[in-house]
Amino acid sequence: MTNHRLFISLVFLVLNLPQPAWPTDWPTFNLLEANSSNTAKPQTVKVSHDPVYKTAKEYQAYPLAEILKKITVPDSLKTDELLIVFTSADGYQVSMAYRDAFTEQGFIAFQDNAAMENKHWLDFKFGKQIMTPAPFYLVWPKKDLDEWRYPWPFQLISVSLQPARVYFGAAAPAHADARINNGFALFSRYCIRCHSVNLSGGKVGPELNIPKNISEYFKEEELSGFILNASAYRAGTKMPHFESIITARDVQDIVHYLKQMKSEKVQ
Ligand code: HEC
Protein backbone atom coordinates (compact mmCIF):
# COMPACT_ATOMS: atom_id res chain seq x y z
CA MET A 1 0.00 0.00 0.00
CA THR A 2 1.34 3.44 -0.84
CA ASN A 3 1.60 6.07 1.88
CA HIS A 4 -1.16 7.94 0.17
CA ARG A 5 -3.55 4.97 0.24
CA LEU A 6 -2.56 4.25 3.83
CA PHE A 7 -3.41 7.83 4.78
CA ILE A 8 -6.81 7.61 3.10
CA SER A 9 -7.68 4.36 4.81
CA LEU A 10 -6.61 5.81 8.17
CA VAL A 11 -8.86 8.82 7.65
CA PHE A 12 -11.62 6.44 6.70
CA LEU A 13 -11.03 4.48 9.88
CA VAL A 14 -11.13 7.60 12.06
CA LEU A 15 -14.34 8.84 10.42
CA ASN A 16 -15.90 5.47 11.04
CA LEU A 17 -15.24 5.43 14.75
CA PRO A 18 -18.55 5.05 16.51
CA GLN A 19 -19.91 8.43 17.56
CA PRO A 20 -21.48 8.73 21.01
CA ALA A 21 -25.17 8.17 20.48
CA TRP A 22 -26.50 11.51 21.76
CA PRO A 23 -30.12 11.99 21.01
CA THR A 24 -30.66 15.38 19.38
CA ASP A 25 -33.97 15.82 21.15
CA TRP A 26 -33.42 15.30 24.85
CA PRO A 27 -36.10 13.41 26.76
CA THR A 28 -38.61 16.10 27.64
CA PHE A 29 -41.87 16.47 29.51
CA ASN A 30 -44.08 19.20 28.10
CA LEU A 31 -45.76 20.75 31.15
CA LEU A 32 -48.51 22.30 29.04
CA GLU A 33 -49.81 18.77 28.55
CA ALA A 34 -49.74 17.91 32.26
CA ASN A 35 -53.00 16.90 33.92
CA SER A 36 -53.97 14.66 36.80
CA SER A 37 -54.44 11.60 34.59
CA ASN A 38 -51.04 11.70 32.83
CA THR A 39 -49.01 13.22 35.68
CA ALA A 40 -50.13 12.69 39.30
CA LYS A 41 -52.85 13.89 41.61
CA PRO A 42 -52.27 17.56 42.48
CA GLN A 43 -51.40 18.32 46.09
CA THR A 44 -51.65 21.35 48.33
CA VAL A 45 -48.12 22.56 49.04
CA LYS A 46 -47.15 25.08 51.74
CA VAL A 47 -44.03 27.19 51.39
CA SER A 48 -43.01 29.14 54.48
CA HIS A 49 -40.85 31.72 52.69
CA ASP A 50 -41.36 31.98 48.95
CA PRO A 51 -38.36 33.76 47.37
CA VAL A 52 -40.49 35.30 44.60
CA TYR A 53 -43.41 36.59 46.71
CA LYS A 54 -41.21 36.99 49.83
CA THR A 55 -43.92 35.60 52.07
CA ALA A 56 -45.65 32.33 53.04
CA LYS A 57 -47.61 30.78 50.17
CA GLU A 58 -49.85 27.85 49.35
CA TYR A 59 -50.09 26.25 45.93
CA GLN A 60 -51.74 23.47 43.99
CA ALA A 61 -48.93 21.43 42.51
CA TYR A 62 -47.69 18.18 40.98
CA PRO A 63 -44.75 16.44 42.68
CA LEU A 64 -41.60 16.94 40.58
CA ALA A 65 -40.53 13.32 41.25
CA GLU A 66 -43.75 12.08 39.63
CA ILE A 67 -43.11 14.15 36.52
CA LEU A 68 -39.52 12.87 36.36
CA LYS A 69 -40.82 9.30 36.47
CA LYS A 70 -42.65 10.00 33.20
CA ILE A 71 -39.38 10.91 31.47
CA THR A 72 -37.51 7.85 30.27
CA VAL A 73 -33.77 7.97 30.95
CA PRO A 74 -31.91 6.38 28.00
CA ASP A 75 -29.80 3.36 29.10
CA SER A 76 -26.64 5.06 27.78
CA LEU A 77 -26.93 7.86 30.38
CA LYS A 78 -25.70 7.49 33.95
CA THR A 79 -28.05 9.23 36.35
CA ASP A 80 -25.21 10.76 38.39
CA GLU A 81 -24.13 12.70 35.29
CA LEU A 82 -27.63 13.86 34.44
CA LEU A 83 -29.10 17.32 34.82
CA ILE A 84 -32.70 18.39 34.88
CA VAL A 85 -33.07 21.40 32.61
CA PHE A 86 -36.07 23.65 33.27
CA THR A 87 -37.17 25.85 30.36
CA SER A 88 -39.36 28.95 30.70
CA ALA A 89 -41.67 30.46 28.09
CA ASP A 90 -39.09 33.14 27.13
CA GLY A 91 -36.35 30.52 26.60
CA TYR A 92 -34.62 31.06 29.97
CA GLN A 93 -33.10 27.81 31.24
CA VAL A 94 -31.81 26.68 34.61
CA SER A 95 -30.47 23.27 35.60
CA MET A 96 -30.03 21.13 38.68
CA ALA A 97 -28.53 17.69 39.35
CA TYR A 98 -31.01 14.90 38.59
CA ARG A 99 -30.25 13.01 41.80
CA ASP A 100 -30.84 16.09 43.99
CA ALA A 101 -34.49 16.02 42.88
CA PHE A 102 -34.90 12.69 44.64
CA THR A 103 -33.38 13.77 47.96
CA GLU A 104 -35.62 16.84 48.45
CA GLN A 105 -39.23 17.18 47.40
CA GLY A 106 -39.89 19.75 44.71
CA PHE A 107 -43.29 20.61 43.27
CA ILE A 108 -44.42 22.04 39.96
CA ALA A 109 -47.12 24.52 41.01
CA PHE A 110 -49.93 25.47 38.60
CA GLN A 111 -52.15 27.51 40.90
CA ASP A 112 -51.79 29.93 43.79
CA ASN A 113 -54.41 29.20 46.45
CA ALA A 114 -54.71 32.92 47.21
CA ALA A 115 -55.75 33.74 43.61
CA MET A 116 -59.40 34.59 42.94
CA GLU A 117 -61.74 32.01 41.38
CA ASN A 118 -61.19 32.84 37.72
CA LYS A 119 -57.41 33.43 38.04
CA HIS A 120 -54.70 30.88 38.72
CA TRP A 121 -51.96 33.25 39.82
CA LEU A 122 -51.23 36.50 41.60
CA ASP A 123 -48.80 38.97 40.00
CA PHE A 124 -45.50 39.79 41.68
CA LYS A 125 -42.89 42.51 41.28
CA PHE A 126 -39.63 41.52 39.59
CA GLY A 127 -37.40 44.60 39.69
CA LYS A 128 -39.70 47.21 38.14
CA GLN A 129 -41.72 44.71 36.13
CA ILE A 130 -45.04 43.17 37.09
CA MET A 131 -44.85 39.44 36.41
CA THR A 132 -46.81 36.25 36.77
CA PRO A 133 -45.33 32.78 37.45
CA ALA A 134 -47.84 31.26 34.98
CA PRO A 135 -48.09 28.69 33.61
CA PHE A 136 -45.85 26.69 36.02
CA TYR A 137 -43.52 27.49 38.91
CA LEU A 138 -41.03 25.16 40.67
CA VAL A 139 -41.24 25.36 44.48
CA TRP A 140 -39.49 23.60 47.40
CA PRO A 141 -41.46 23.37 50.66
CA LYS A 142 -38.51 22.41 52.87
CA LYS A 143 -37.11 25.43 54.74
CA ASP A 144 -33.72 26.96 53.91
CA LEU A 145 -32.71 24.73 50.99
CA ASP A 146 -29.71 26.16 49.10
CA GLU A 147 -31.07 28.13 46.16
CA TRP A 148 -27.93 27.39 44.14
CA ARG A 149 -28.80 23.68 44.24
CA TYR A 150 -32.60 23.95 44.29
CA PRO A 151 -33.73 26.62 41.82
CA TRP A 152 -37.18 28.33 41.77
CA PRO A 153 -37.77 29.04 38.06
CA PHE A 154 -41.18 30.44 37.03
CA GLN A 155 -43.15 30.65 33.75
CA LEU A 156 -42.03 27.07 33.16
CA ILE A 157 -43.14 25.18 30.09
CA SER A 158 -40.94 22.07 30.02
CA VAL A 159 -38.64 19.78 31.96
CA SER A 160 -35.92 17.84 30.14
CA LEU A 161 -32.95 15.63 30.96
CA GLN A 162 -29.46 16.21 29.61
CA PRO A 163 -25.95 15.00 30.54
CA ALA A 164 -23.93 17.74 32.27
CA ARG A 165 -21.12 17.29 29.72
CA VAL A 166 -23.52 18.23 26.92
CA TYR A 167 -25.40 21.06 28.65
CA PHE A 168 -22.19 22.66 29.99
CA GLY A 169 -20.19 21.52 26.93
CA ALA A 170 -17.18 23.88 27.16
CA ALA A 171 -16.72 23.17 30.89
CA ALA A 172 -16.55 19.40 30.36
CA PRO A 173 -13.09 17.77 30.27
CA ALA A 174 -12.22 16.17 26.91
CA HIS A 175 -9.47 14.09 28.51
CA ALA A 176 -10.39 12.53 31.80
CA ASP A 177 -9.70 9.59 34.06
CA ALA A 178 -12.24 8.36 36.62
CA ARG A 179 -11.26 10.95 39.24
CA ILE A 180 -11.41 13.87 36.82
CA ASN A 181 -14.81 12.67 35.62
CA ASN A 182 -15.97 12.45 39.21
CA GLY A 183 -14.60 15.96 39.78
CA PHE A 184 -16.60 17.32 36.86
CA ALA A 185 -19.78 15.53 38.02
CA LEU A 186 -19.34 17.12 41.46
CA PHE A 187 -18.52 20.51 39.99
CA SER A 188 -21.66 20.46 37.85
CA ARG A 189 -23.73 19.46 40.88
CA TYR A 190 -22.35 21.89 43.48
CA CYS A 191 -20.43 24.69 41.81
CA ILE A 192 -21.51 25.45 38.24
CA ARG A 193 -24.62 27.45 39.12
CA CYS A 194 -22.21 30.09 40.49
CA HIS A 195 -18.93 29.50 38.61
CA SER A 196 -18.13 29.10 34.95
CA VAL A 197 -15.22 27.12 33.50
CA ASN A 198 -14.31 28.01 29.91
CA LEU A 199 -17.06 30.64 30.20
CA SER A 200 -19.75 27.97 30.56
CA GLY A 201 -21.71 28.17 33.81
CA GLY A 202 -22.94 30.76 36.32
CA LYS A 203 -21.74 34.31 37.02
CA VAL A 204 -22.24 34.69 40.79
CA GLY A 205 -18.61 33.67 41.46
CA PRO A 206 -15.49 34.15 39.29
CA GLU A 207 -14.68 32.18 36.11
CA LEU A 208 -12.08 29.52 37.06
CA ASN A 209 -10.15 28.87 33.81
CA ILE A 210 -10.09 31.90 31.45
CA PRO A 211 -7.69 33.54 30.93
CA LYS A 212 -5.86 31.93 33.89
CA ASN A 213 -6.70 28.61 35.44
CA ILE A 214 -7.29 28.89 39.18
CA SER A 215 -4.31 26.54 39.79
CA GLU A 216 -2.02 28.99 37.98
CA TYR A 217 -2.37 31.61 40.73
CA PHE A 218 -3.91 29.86 43.75
CA LYS A 219 -1.61 27.62 45.84
CA GLU A 220 -2.75 24.06 45.24
CA GLU A 221 -2.60 23.05 48.90
CA GLU A 222 -4.81 26.03 49.76
CA LEU A 223 -7.32 25.34 47.00
CA SER A 224 -9.07 22.39 48.65
CA GLY A 225 -9.01 24.21 52.00
CA PHE A 226 -10.70 27.21 50.37
CA ILE A 227 -13.35 25.07 48.65
CA LEU A 228 -14.19 23.28 51.91
CA ASN A 229 -14.32 26.40 54.05
CA ALA A 230 -14.09 29.69 52.16
CA SER A 231 -14.96 31.81 55.19
CA ALA A 232 -11.73 30.65 56.86
CA TYR A 233 -10.00 32.62 54.07
CA ARG A 234 -12.35 35.56 53.37
CA ALA A 235 -14.68 37.20 55.85
CA GLY A 236 -18.15 37.73 54.45
CA THR A 237 -17.59 35.52 51.40
CA LYS A 238 -20.61 34.58 49.28
CA MET A 239 -19.12 31.17 48.62
CA PRO A 240 -21.02 28.49 50.59
CA HIS A 241 -19.43 26.26 53.21
CA PHE A 242 -18.83 22.78 51.76
CA GLU A 243 -17.16 20.95 54.66
CA SER A 244 -20.40 19.26 55.70
CA ILE A 245 -21.51 18.53 52.10
CA ILE A 246 -18.45 17.24 50.18
CA THR A 247 -15.76 14.84 51.47
CA ALA A 248 -12.08 15.86 51.38
CA ARG A 249 -11.43 13.15 48.76
CA ASP A 250 -14.21 14.46 46.51
CA VAL A 251 -12.81 17.97 46.82
CA GLN A 252 -9.46 16.55 45.65
CA ASP A 253 -11.29 15.23 42.56
CA ILE A 254 -12.77 18.69 41.93
CA VAL A 255 -9.22 20.10 42.14
CA HIS A 256 -8.00 17.40 39.66
CA TYR A 257 -10.78 18.42 37.30
CA LEU A 258 -10.02 22.15 37.62
CA LYS A 259 -6.28 21.53 36.99
CA GLN A 260 -7.08 19.39 33.94
CA MET A 261 -8.97 22.30 32.38
CA LYS A 262 -5.70 24.31 32.33
CA SER A 263 -4.72 22.32 29.22
CA GLU A 264 -8.21 22.56 27.71
CA LYS A 265 -8.79 26.30 27.54
CA VAL A 266 -11.25 27.60 24.97
CA GLN A 267 -9.75 30.10 22.52
C1 HEC B 1 -23.59 30.44 45.75
C2 HEC B 1 -22.52 30.62 44.82
C3 HEC B 1 -21.27 29.80 44.88
C4 HEC B 1 -21.17 28.43 44.87
C5 HEC B 1 -22.30 27.41 44.83
C6 HEC B 1 -19.75 28.14 44.82
N1 HEC B 1 -19.02 29.28 44.86
FE1 HEC B 1 -17.01 29.45 44.74
N2 HEC B 1 -17.15 31.45 44.98
C7 HEC B 1 -18.31 32.17 45.00
C8 HEC B 1 -17.99 33.61 45.06
C9 HEC B 1 -19.01 34.72 45.10
C10 HEC B 1 -16.59 33.68 45.09
C11 HEC B 1 -15.72 34.95 45.04
C12 HEC B 1 -15.35 35.73 46.07
C13 HEC B 1 -15.57 35.31 47.45
O1 HEC B 1 -16.67 35.64 47.97
O2 HEC B 1 -14.68 34.70 48.03
C14 HEC B 1 -16.08 32.31 45.03
C15 HEC B 1 -14.74 31.99 45.02
C16 HEC B 1 -14.23 30.76 44.67
C17 HEC B 1 -12.84 30.46 44.43
C18 HEC B 1 -11.70 31.45 44.51
C19 HEC B 1 -11.60 32.16 43.20
C20 HEC B 1 -10.71 33.36 43.20
O3 HEC B 1 -10.11 33.61 42.17
O4 HEC B 1 -10.66 34.03 44.23
C21 HEC B 1 -12.77 29.13 44.12
C22 HEC B 1 -11.53 28.34 43.78
C23 HEC B 1 -14.12 28.60 44.16
N3 HEC B 1 -14.98 29.62 44.52
C24 HEC B 1 -14.45 27.29 43.90
C25 HEC B 1 -15.74 26.75 44.07
C26 HEC B 1 -16.05 25.35 43.96
C27 HEC B 1 -15.07 24.26 43.59
C28 HEC B 1 -17.39 25.23 44.24
C29 HEC B 1 -18.20 23.96 44.33
C30 HEC B 1 -17.77 22.96 45.26
C31 HEC B 1 -17.91 26.56 44.48
N4 HEC B 1 -16.88 27.45 44.38
C32 HEC B 1 -19.24 26.85 44.75
C33 HEC B 1 -19.59 31.68 44.92
C34 HEC B 1 -19.91 30.32 44.89
Residues whose N, C-alpha, C, O or C-beta is under 5 A from the ligand:
A	BS01	HEC	W148 Y190 C191 C194 V204 G205 P206 I214 I227 R234 T237 K238 M239 P240 I254
